[in-house]
Amino acid sequence: MNLFKGHFKRNLYIALIALCVIFVLQNMQLDHVTFLFWDFAMPRLLLILSTLLIGIIIGALTPFKKIVSKNK
């Protein structure tokens, strides 16, 4: 039983790495980005990952703000 778990985890990791590699290879194009006064080009992958990171940070901070306001 334990041997099967190890193979399943390994195959899952290999599949996830393969999906990540495919995602990276399909999103190598440069995209033009304008933000406030800045105007620059960046790879689409970095744009997607930075948007994801900003969303995670906002999602992590939102409950914290509710907890702080309840205590006052």
PDB file of N, CA, C and O in Angstrom, chain B, residues numbered from 101:
ATOM      1  N   MET B 101       0.829  -1.201   0.000  1.00  0.00           N
ATOM      2  CA  MET B 101       0.000   0.000   0.000  1.00  0.00           C
ATOM      3  C   MET B 101       0.870   1.261   0.000  1.00  0.00           C
ATOM      4  O   MET B 101       0.609   2.197  -0.755  1.00  0.00           O
ATOM      5  N   ASN B 102       1.901   1.283   0.846  1.00  0.00           N
ATOM      6  CA  ASN B 102       2.786   2.434   0.923  1.00  0.00           C
ATOM      7  C   ASN B 102       3.546   2.647  -0.387  1.00  0.00           C
ATOM      8  O   ASN B 102       3.814   3.787  -0.766  1.00  0.00           O
ATOM      9  N   LEU B 103       3.891   1.572  -1.072  1.00  0.00           N
ATOM     10  CA  LEU B 103       4.592   1.662  -2.340  1.00  0.00           C
ATOM     11  C   LEU B 103       3.711   2.345  -3.387  1.00  0.00           C
ATOM     12  O   LEU B 103       4.199   3.130  -4.200  1.00  0.00           O
ATOM     13  N   PHE B 104       2.412   2.042  -3.362  1.00  0.00           N
ATOM     14  CA  PHE B 104       1.484   2.659  -4.302  1.00  0.00           C
ATOM     15  C   PHE B 104       1.378   4.157  -4.055  1.00  0.00           C
ATOM     16  O   PHE B 104       1.304   4.936  -5.005  1.00  0.00           O
ATOM     17  N   LYS B 105       1.369   4.572  -2.785  1.00  0.00           N
ATOM     18  CA  LYS B 105       1.288   5.990  -2.451  1.00  0.00           C
ATOM     19  C   LYS B 105       2.488   6.748  -3.011  1.00  0.00           C
ATOM     20  O   LYS B 105       2.341   7.847  -3.547  1.00  0.00           O
ATOM     21  N   GLY B 106       3.670   6.161  -2.885  1.00  0.00           N
ATOM     22  CA  GLY B 106       4.873   6.811  -3.388  1.00  0.00           C
ATOM     23  C   GLY B 106       4.838   7.000  -4.892  1.00  0.00           C
ATOM     24  O   GLY B 106       5.235   8.050  -5.398  1.00  0.00           O
ATOM     25  N   HIS B 107       4.372   6.004  -5.599  1.00  0.00           N
ATOM     26  CA  HIS B 107       4.272   6.110  -7.062  1.00  0.00           C
ATOM     27  C   HIS B 107       3.221   7.133  -7.460  1.00  0.00           C
ATOM     28  O   HIS B 107       3.412   7.884  -8.416  1.00  0.00           O
ATOM     29  N   PHE B 108       2.118   7.164  -6.734  1.00  0.00           N
ATOM     30  CA  PHE B 108       1.063   8.125  -7.050  1.00  0.00           C
ATOM     31  C   PHE B 108       1.564   9.547  -6.865  1.00  0.00           C
ATOM     32  O   PHE B 108       1.346  10.397  -7.729  1.00  0.00           O
ATOM     33  N   LYS B 109       2.232   9.817  -5.750  1.00  0.00           N
ATOM     34  CA  LYS B 109       2.759  11.153  -5.489  1.00  0.00           C
ATOM     35  C   LYS B 109       3.790  11.549  -6.538  1.00  0.00           C
ATOM     36  O   LYS B 109       3.776  12.673  -7.040  1.00  0.00           O
ATOM     37  N   ARG B 110       4.681  10.623  -6.864  1.00  0.00           N
ATOM     38  CA  ARG B 110       5.711  10.920  -7.857  1.00  0.00           C
ATOM     39  C   ARG B 110       5.076  11.242  -9.205  1.00  0.00           C
ATOM     40  O   ARG B 110       5.466  12.208  -9.862  1.00  0.00           O
ATOM     41  N   ASN B 111       4.100  10.437  -9.619  1.00  0.00           N
ATOM     42  CA  ASN B 111       3.430  10.675 -10.900  1.00  0.00           C
ATOM     43  C   ASN B 111       2.642  11.981 -10.877  1.00  0.00           C
ATOM     44  O   ASN B 111       2.576  12.680 -11.888  1.00  0.00           O
ATOM     45  N   LEU B 112       2.049  12.313  -9.747  1.00  0.00           N
ATOM     46  CA  LEU B 112       1.328  13.573  -9.625  1.00  0.00           C
ATOM     47  C   LEU B 112       2.292  14.748  -9.766  1.00  0.00           C
ATOM     48  O   LEU B 112       1.990  15.716 -10.464  1.00  0.00           O
ATOM     49  N   TYR B 113       3.452  14.671  -9.106  1.00  0.00           N
ATOM     50  CA  TYR B 113       4.452  15.729  -9.228  1.00  0.00           C
ATOM     51  C   TYR B 113       4.956  15.857 -10.662  1.00  0.00           C
ATOM     52  O   TYR B 113       5.127  16.969 -11.161  1.00  0.00           O
ATOM     53  N   ILE B 114       5.191  14.750 -11.315  1.00  0.00           N
ATOM     54  CA  ILE B 114       5.646  14.786 -12.708  1.00  0.00           C
ATOM     55  C   ILE B 114       4.592  15.424 -13.599  1.00  0.00           C
ATOM     56  O   ILE B 114       4.925  16.223 -14.475  1.00  0.00           O
ATOM     57  N   ALA B 115       3.327  15.083 -13.390  1.00  0.00           N
ATOM     58  CA  ALA B 115       2.237  15.660 -14.185  1.00  0.00           C
ATOM     59  C   ALA B 115       2.130  17.163 -13.937  1.00  0.00           C
ATOM     60  O   ALA B 115       1.948  17.929 -14.884  1.00  0.00           O
ATOM     61  N   LEU B 116       2.241  17.596 -12.685  1.00  0.00           N
ATOM     62  CA  LEU B 116       2.152  19.028 -12.374  1.00  0.00           C
ATOM     63  C   LEU B 116       3.323  19.800 -12.965  1.00  0.00           C
ATOM     64  O   LEU B 116       3.145  20.908 -13.469  1.00  0.00           O
ATOM     65  N   ILE B 117       4.513  19.225 -12.908  1.00  0.00           N
ATOM     66  CA  ILE B 117       5.682  19.878 -13.507  1.00  0.00           C
ATOM     67  C   ILE B 117       5.520  19.970 -15.021  1.00  0.00           C
ATOM     68  O   ILE B 117       5.868  20.989 -15.618  1.00  0.00           O
ATOM     69  N   ALA B 118       4.997  18.919 -15.644  1.00  0.00           N
ATOM     70  CA  ALA B 118       4.775  18.939 -17.095  1.00  0.00           C
ATOM     71  C   ALA B 118       3.759  20.017 -17.461  1.00  0.00           C
ATOM     72  O   ALA B 118       3.945  20.730 -18.447  1.00  0.00           O
ATOM     73  N   LEU B 119       2.691  20.145 -16.680  1.00  0.00           N
ATOM     74  CA  LEU B 119       1.696  21.187 -16.948  1.00  0.00           C
ATOM     75  C   LEU B 119       2.302  22.581 -16.785  1.00  0.00           C
ATOM     76  O   LEU B 119       2.002  23.481 -17.570  1.00  0.00           O
ATOM     77  N   CYS B 120       3.143  22.762 -15.786  1.00  0.00           N
ATOM     78  CA  CYS B 120       3.799  24.057 -15.586  1.00  0.00           C
ATOM     79  C   CYS B 120       4.726  24.388 -16.750  1.00  0.00           C
ATOM     80  O   CYS B 120       4.759  25.531 -17.204  1.00  0.00           O
ATOM     81  N   VAL B 121       5.471  23.413 -17.234  1.00  0.00           N
ATOM     82  CA  VAL B 121       6.367  23.635 -18.362  1.00  0.00           C
ATOM     83  C   VAL B 121       5.572  24.006 -19.610  1.00  0.00           C
ATOM     84  O   VAL B 121       5.962  24.916 -20.343  1.00  0.00           O
ATOM     85  N   ILE B 122       4.475  23.320 -19.855  1.00  0.00           N
ATOM     86  CA  ILE B 122       3.614  23.639 -21.000  1.00  0.00           C
ATOM     87  C   ILE B 122       3.069  25.056 -20.863  1.00  0.00           C
ATOM     88  O   ILE B 122       3.047  25.811 -21.835  1.00  0.00           O
ATOM     89  N   PHE B 123       2.628  25.419 -19.658  1.00  0.00           N
ATOM     90  CA  PHE B 123       2.094  26.759 -19.404  1.00  0.00           C
ATOM     91  C   PHE B 123       3.146  27.831 -19.684  1.00  0.00           C
ATOM     92  O   PHE B 123       2.859  28.846 -20.318  1.00  0.00           O
ATOM     93  N   VAL B 124       4.361  27.594 -19.205  1.00  0.00           N
ATOM     94  CA  VAL B 124       5.449  28.555 -19.423  1.00  0.00           C
ATOM     95  C   VAL B 124       5.758  28.689 -20.910  1.00  0.00           C
ATOM     96  O   VAL B 124       5.907  29.804 -21.409  1.00  0.00           O
ATOM     97  N   LEU B 125       5.856  27.583 -21.614  1.00  0.00           N
ATOM     98  CA  LEU B 125       6.207  27.630 -23.036  1.00  0.00           C
ATOM     99  C   LEU B 125       5.128  28.311 -23.874  1.00  0.00           C
ATOM    100  O   LEU B 125       5.433  28.921 -24.899  1.00  0.00           O
ATOM    101  N   GLN B 126       3.876  28.213 -23.449  1.00  0.00           N
ATOM    102  CA  GLN B 126       2.794  28.832 -24.214  1.00  0.00           C
ATOM    103  C   GLN B 126       2.608  30.305 -23.887  1.00  0.00           C
ATOM    104  O   GLN B 126       1.845  30.988 -24.570  1.00  0.00           O
ATOM    105  N   ASN B 127       3.279  30.811 -22.868  1.00  0.00           N
ATOM    106  CA  ASN B 127       3.097  32.200 -22.451  1.00  0.00           C
ATOM    107  C   ASN B 127       4.413  32.963 -22.413  1.00  0.00           C
ATOM    108  O   ASN B 127       4.691  33.692 -21.461  1.00  0.00           O
ATOM    109  N   MET B 128       5.210  32.793 -23.443  1.00  0.00           N
ATOM    110  CA  MET B 128       6.503  33.463 -23.518  1.00  0.00           C
ATOM    111  C   MET B 128       6.424  34.809 -24.252  1.00  0.00           C
ATOM    112  O   MET B 128       7.392  35.569 -24.229  1.00  0.00           O
ATOM    113  N   GLN B 129       5.315  35.115 -24.889  1.00  0.00           N
ATOM    114  CA  GLN B 129       5.193  36.349 -25.666  1.00  0.00           C
ATOM    115  C   GLN B 129       5.276  37.570 -24.759  1.00  0.00           C
ATOM    116  O   GLN B 129       4.920  37.509 -23.583  1.00  0.00           O
ATOM    117  N   LEU B 130       5.745  38.667 -25.315  1.00  0.00           N
ATOM    118  CA  LEU B 130       5.792  39.931 -24.588  1.00  0.00           C
ATOM    119  C   LEU B 130       4.452  40.638 -24.708  1.00  0.00           C
ATOM    120  O   LEU B 130       3.851  40.677 -25.781  1.00  0.00           O
ATOM    121  N   ASP B 131       3.996  41.191 -23.606  1.00  0.00           N
ATOM    122  CA  ASP B 131       2.770  41.986 -23.598  1.00  0.00           C
ATOM    123  C   ASP B 131       3.115  43.401 -23.175  1.00  0.00           C
ATOM    124  O   ASP B 131       3.972  43.623 -22.320  1.00  0.00           O
ATOM    125  N   HIS B 132       2.431  44.351 -23.788  1.00  0.00           N
ATOM    126  CA  HIS B 132       2.623  45.760 -23.487  1.00  0.00           C
ATOM    127  C   HIS B 132       1.753  46.107 -22.278  1.00  0.00           C
ATOM    128  O   HIS B 132       0.549  45.850 -22.285  1.00  0.00           O
ATOM    129  N   VAL B 133       2.360  46.690 -21.242  1.00  0.00           N
ATOM    130  CA  VAL B 133       1.652  47.015 -20.009  1.00  0.00           C
ATOM    131  C   VAL B 133       1.782  48.504 -19.739  1.00  0.00           C
ATOM    132  O   VAL B 133       2.878  49.060 -19.805  1.00  0.00           O
ATOM    133  N   THR B 134       0.660  49.152 -19.434  1.00  0.00           N
ATOM    134  CA  THR B 134       0.653  50.547 -19.032  1.00  0.00           C
ATOM    135  C   THR B 134       0.050  50.615 -17.638  1.00  0.00           C
ATOM    136  O   THR B 134      -1.080  50.175 -17.423  1.00  0.00           O
ATOM    137  N   PHE B 135       0.800  51.164 -16.694  1.00  0.00           N
ATOM    138  CA  PHE B 135       0.333  51.303 -15.322  1.00  0.00           C
ATOM    139  C   PHE B 135       0.691  52.694 -14.827  1.00  0.00           C
ATOM    140  O   PHE B 135       1.868  53.030 -14.698  1.00  0.00           O
ATOM    141  N   LEU B 136      -0.315  53.492 -14.555  1.00  0.00           N
ATOM    142  CA  LEU B 136      -0.145  54.885 -14.151  1.00  0.00           C
ATOM    143  C   LEU B 136       0.744  55.602 -15.157  1.00  0.00           C
ATOM    144  O   LEU B 136       0.325  55.816 -16.294  1.00  0.00           O
ATOM    145  N   PHE B 137       1.954  55.979 -14.773  1.00  0.00           N
ATOM    146  CA  PHE B 137       2.835  56.714 -15.679  1.00  0.00           C
ATOM    147  C   PHE B 137       3.862  55.815 -16.361  1.00  0.00           C
ATOM    148  O   PHE B 137       4.631  56.280 -17.202  1.00  0.00           O
ATOM    149  N   TRP B 138       3.877  54.546 -16.008  1.00  0.00           N
ATOM    150  CA  TRP B 138       4.869  53.626 -16.562  1.00  0.00           C
ATOM    151  C   TRP B 138       4.302  52.897 -17.764  1.00  0.00           C
ATOM    152  O   TRP B 138       3.114  52.586 -17.838  1.00  0.00           O
ATOM    153  N   ASP B 139       5.188  52.641 -18.690  1.00  0.00           N
ATOM    154  CA  ASP B 139       4.833  51.961 -19.925  1.00  0.00           C
ATOM    155  C   ASP B 139       5.964  50.975 -20.232  1.00  0.00           C
ATOM    156  O   ASP B 139       7.088  51.394 -20.511  1.00  0.00           O
ATOM    157  N   PHE B 140       5.677  49.671 -20.184  1.00  0.00           N
ATOM    158  CA  PHE B 140       6.744  48.701 -20.378  1.00  0.00           C
ATOM    159  C   PHE B 140       6.193  47.409 -20.961  1.00  0.00           C
ATOM    160  O   PHE B 140       4.982  47.188 -21.001  1.00  0.00           O
ATOM    161  N   ALA B 141       7.112  46.563 -21.413  1.00  0.00           N
ATOM    162  CA  ALA B 141       6.753  45.253 -21.946  1.00  0.00           C
ATOM    163  C   ALA B 141       7.298  44.189 -21.004  1.00  0.00           C
ATOM    164  O   ALA B 141       8.408  44.311 -20.484  1.00  0.00           O
ATOM    165  N   MET B 142       6.512  43.154 -20.793  1.00  0.00           N
ATOM    166  CA  MET B 142       6.951  42.060 -19.930  1.00  0.00           C
ATOM    167  C   MET B 142       6.370  40.766 -20.457  1.00  0.00           C
ATOM    168  O   MET B 142       5.335  40.779 -21.122  1.00  0.00           O
ATOM    169  N   PRO B 143       7.019  39.644 -20.171  1.00  0.00           N
ATOM    170  CA  PRO B 143       6.479  38.358 -20.618  1.00  0.00           C
ATOM    171  C   PRO B 143       5.092  38.103 -20.007  1.00  0.00           C
ATOM    172  O   PRO B 143       4.827  38.448 -18.855  1.00  0.00           O
ATOM    173  N   ARG B 144       4.236  37.499 -20.799  1.00  0.00           N
ATOM    174  CA  ARG B 144       2.869  37.229 -20.357  1.00  0.00           C
ATOM    175  C   ARG B 144       2.851  36.369 -19.090  1.00  0.00           C
ATOM    176  O   ARG B 144       1.999  36.558 -18.222  1.00  0.00           O
ATOM    177  N   LEU B 145       3.778  35.438 -18.988  1.00  0.00           N
ATOM    178  CA  LEU B 145       3.854  34.585 -17.806  1.00  0.00           C
ATOM    179  C   LEU B 145       4.054  35.417 -16.543  1.00  0.00           C
ATOM    180  O   LEU B 145       3.380  35.183 -15.540  1.00  0.00           O
ATOM    181  N   LEU B 146       4.969  36.383 -16.577  1.00  0.00           N
ATOM    182  CA  LEU B 146       5.195  37.232 -15.411  1.00  0.00           C
ATOM    183  C   LEU B 146       3.977  38.084 -15.097  1.00  0.00           C
ATOM    184  O   LEU B 146       3.682  38.339 -13.929  1.00  0.00           O
ATOM    185  N   LEU B 147       3.281  38.517 -16.107  1.00  0.00           N
ATOM    186  CA  LEU B 147       2.062  39.294 -15.909  1.00  0.00           C
ATOM    187  C   LEU B 147       0.996  38.450 -15.202  1.00  0.00           C
ATOM    188  O   LEU B 147       0.348  38.920 -14.267  1.00  0.00           O
ATOM    189  N   ILE B 148       0.819  37.219 -15.646  1.00  0.00           N
ATOM    190  CA  ILE B 148      -0.162  36.323 -15.035  1.00  0.00           C
ATOM    191  C   ILE B 148       0.235  36.006 -13.598  1.00  0.00           C
ATOM    192  O   ILE B 148      -0.604  36.057 -12.700  1.00  0.00           O
ATOM    193  N   LEU B 149       1.510  35.677 -13.371  1.00  0.00           N
ATOM    194  CA  LEU B 149       1.963  35.326 -12.025  1.00  0.00           C
ATOM    195  C   LEU B 149       1.915  36.519 -11.069  1.00  0.00           C
ATOM    196  O   LEU B 149       1.581  36.353  -9.896  1.00  0.00           O
ATOM    197  N   SER B 150       2.241  37.706 -11.553  1.00  0.00           N
ATOM    198  CA  SER B 150       2.171  38.883 -10.676  1.00  0.00           C
ATOM    199  C   SER B 150       0.726  39.208 -10.324  1.00  0.00           C
ATOM    200  O   SER B 150       0.442  39.612  -9.196  1.00  0.00           O
ATOM    201  N   THR B 151      -0.182  39.040 -11.265  1.00  0.00           N
ATOM    202  CA  THR B 151      -1.600  39.247 -10.973  1.00  0.00           C
ATOM    203  C   THR B 151      -2.091  38.234  -9.944  1.00  0.00           C
ATOM    204  O   THR B 151      -2.846  38.584  -9.036  1.00  0.00           O
ATOM    205  N   LEU B 152      -1.666  36.986 -10.084  1.00  0.00           N
ATOM    206  CA  LEU B 152      -2.019  35.954  -9.113  1.00  0.00           C
ATOM    207  C   LEU B 152      -1.476  36.302  -7.734  1.00  0.00           C
ATOM    208  O   LEU B 152      -2.184  36.163  -6.737  1.00  0.00           O
ATOM    209  N   LEU B 153      -0.226  36.752  -7.667  1.00  0.00           N
ATOM    210  CA  LEU B 153       0.388  37.105  -6.395  1.00  0.00           C
ATOM    211  C   LEU B 153      -0.337  38.271  -5.719  1.00  0.00           C
ATOM    212  O   LEU B 153      -0.560  38.250  -4.509  1.00  0.00           O
ATOM    213  N   ILE B 154      -0.701  39.279  -6.499  1.00  0.00           N
ATOM    214  CA  ILE B 154      -1.448  40.414  -5.946  1.00  0.00           C
ATOM    215  C   ILE B 154      -2.800  39.947  -5.406  1.00  0.00           C
ATOM    216  O   ILE B 154      -3.229  40.399  -4.345  1.00  0.00           O
ATOM    217  N   GLY B 155      -3.469  39.051  -6.121  1.00  0.00           N
ATOM    218  CA  GLY B 155      -4.743  38.518  -5.656  1.00  0.00           C
ATOM    219  C   GLY B 155      -4.600  37.715  -4.368  1.00  0.00           C
ATOM    220  O   GLY B 155      -5.446  37.808  -3.479  1.00  0.00           O
ATOM    221  N   ILE B 156      -3.543  36.935  -4.266  1.00  0.00           N
ATOM    222  CA  ILE B 156      -3.301  36.154  -3.046  1.00  0.00           C
ATOM    223  C   ILE B 156      -3.047  37.090  -1.870  1.00  0.00           C
ATOM    224  O   ILE B 156      -3.564  36.863  -0.776  1.00  0.00           O
ATOM    225  N   ILE B 157      -2.263  38.129  -2.083  1.00  0.00           N
ATOM    226  CA  ILE B 157      -1.970  39.085  -1.003  1.00  0.00           C
ATOM    227  C   ILE B 157      -3.242  39.801  -0.559  1.00  0.00           C
ATOM    228  O   ILE B 157      -3.487  39.938   0.640  1.00  0.00           O
ATOM    229  N   ILE B 158      -4.045  40.253  -1.503  1.00  0.00           N
ATOM    230  CA  ILE B 158      -5.301  40.919  -1.151  1.00  0.00           C
ATOM    231  C   ILE B 158      -6.228  39.959  -0.416  1.00  0.00           C
ATOM    232  O   ILE B 158      -6.859  40.335   0.572  1.00  0.00           O
ATOM    233  N   GLY B 159      -6.310  38.732  -0.892  1.00  0.00           N
ATOM    234  CA  GLY B 159      -7.151  37.740  -0.226  1.00  0.00           C
ATOM    235  C   GLY B 159      -6.668  37.402   1.170  1.00  0.00           C
ATOM    236  O   GLY B 159      -7.478  37.136   2.058  1.00  0.00           O
ATOM    237  N   ALA B 160      -5.359  37.410   1.377  1.00  0.00           N
ATOM    238  CA  ALA B 160      -4.814  37.110   2.698  1.00  0.00           C
ATOM    239  C   ALA B 160      -5.018  38.273   3.662  1.00  0.00           C
ATOM    240  O   ALA B 160      -5.188  38.052   4.861  1.00  0.00           O
ATOM    241  N   LEU B 161      -5.004  39.499   3.164  1.00  0.00           N
ATOM    242  CA  LEU B 161      -5.141  40.669   4.029  1.00  0.00           C
ATOM    243  C   LEU B 161      -6.591  41.016   4.352  1.00  0.00           C
ATOM    244  O   LEU B 161      -6.848  41.663   5.367  1.00  0.00           O
ATOM    245  N   THR B 162      -7.527  40.612   3.534  1.00  0.00           N
ATOM    246  CA  THR B 162      -8.926  40.967   3.749  1.00  0.00           C
ATOM    247  C   THR B 162      -9.485  40.438   5.064  1.00  0.00           C
ATOM    248  O   THR B 162     -10.085  41.219   5.803  1.00  0.00           O
ATOM    249  N   PRO B 163      -9.325  39.157   5.403  1.00  0.00           N
ATOM    250  CA  PRO B 163      -9.843  38.698   6.696  1.00  0.00           C
ATOM    251  C   PRO B 163      -9.148  39.383   7.873  1.00  0.00           C
ATOM    252  O   PRO B 163      -9.772  39.602   8.912  1.00  0.00           O
ATOM    253  N   PHE B 164      -7.861  39.724   7.726  1.00  0.00           N
ATOM    254  CA  PHE B 164      -7.130  40.396   8.784  1.00  0.00           C
ATOM    255  C   PHE B 164      -7.767  41.739   9.102  1.00  0.00           C
ATOM    256  O   PHE B 164      -7.876  42.112  10.270  1.00  0.00           O
ATOM    257  N   LYS B 165      -8.182  42.457   8.090  1.00  0.00           N
ATOM    258  CA  LYS B 165      -8.810  43.769   8.296  1.00  0.00           C
ATOM    259  C   LYS B 165     -10.140  43.598   9.034  1.00  0.00           C
ATOM    260  O   LYS B 165     -10.464  44.409   9.902  1.00  0.00           O
ATOM    261  N   LYS B 166     -10.902  42.580   8.712  1.00  0.00           N
ATOM    262  CA  LYS B 166     -12.182  42.331   9.393  1.00  0.00           C
ATOM    263  C   LYS B 166     -11.956  41.988  10.860  1.00  0.00           C
ATOM    264  O   LYS B 166     -12.717  42.437  11.717  1.00  0.00           O
ATOM    265  N   ILE B 167     -10.934  41.206  11.167  1.00  0.00           N
ATOM    266  CA  ILE B 167     -10.638  40.827  12.553  1.00  0.00           C
ATOM    267  C   ILE B 167     -10.217  42.058  13.347  1.00  0.00           C
ATOM    268  O   ILE B 167     -10.646  42.229  14.488  1.00  0.00           O
ATOM    269  N   VAL B 168      -9.396  42.909  12.771  1.00  0.00           N
ATOM    270  CA  VAL B 168      -8.918  44.105  13.476  1.00  0.00           C
ATOM    271  C   VAL B 168     -10.085  45.044  13.747  1.00  0.00           C
ATOM    272  O   VAL B 168     -10.171  45.602  14.841  1.00  0.00           O
ATOM    273  N   SER B 169     -10.984  45.237  12.787  1.00  0.00           N
ATOM    274  CA  SER B 169     -12.099  46.153  12.983  1.00  0.00           C
ATOM    275  C   SER B 169     -13.106  45.616  13.999  1.00  0.00           C
ATOM    276  O   SER B 169     -13.778  46.413  14.654  1.00  0.00           O
ATOM    277  N   LYS B 170     -13.237  44.294  14.158  1.00  0.00           N
ATOM    278  CA  LYS B 170     -14.132  43.719  15.159  1.00  0.00           C
ATOM    279  C   LYS B 170     -13.621  43.953  16.574  1.00  0.00           C
ATOM    280  O   LYS B 170     -14.411  44.102  17.505  1.00  0.00           O
ATOM    281  N   ASN B 171     -12.298  43.983  16.737  1.00  0.00           N
ATOM    282  CA  ASN B 171     -11.712  44.137  18.067  1.00  0.00           C
ATOM    283  C   ASN B 171     -11.807  45.581  18.579  1.00  0.00           C
ATOM    284  O   ASN B 171     -11.674  45.800  19.783  1.00  0.00           O
ATOM    285  N   LYS B 172     -12.028  46.539  17.733  1.00  0.00           N
ATOM    286  CA  LYS B 172     -12.070  47.964  18.167  1.00  0.00           C
ATOM    287  C   LYS B 172     -13.408  48.359  18.673  1.00  0.00           C
ATOM    288  O   LYS B 172     -13.604  49.507  19.069  1.00  0.00           O
TER     289      LYS B 172
END
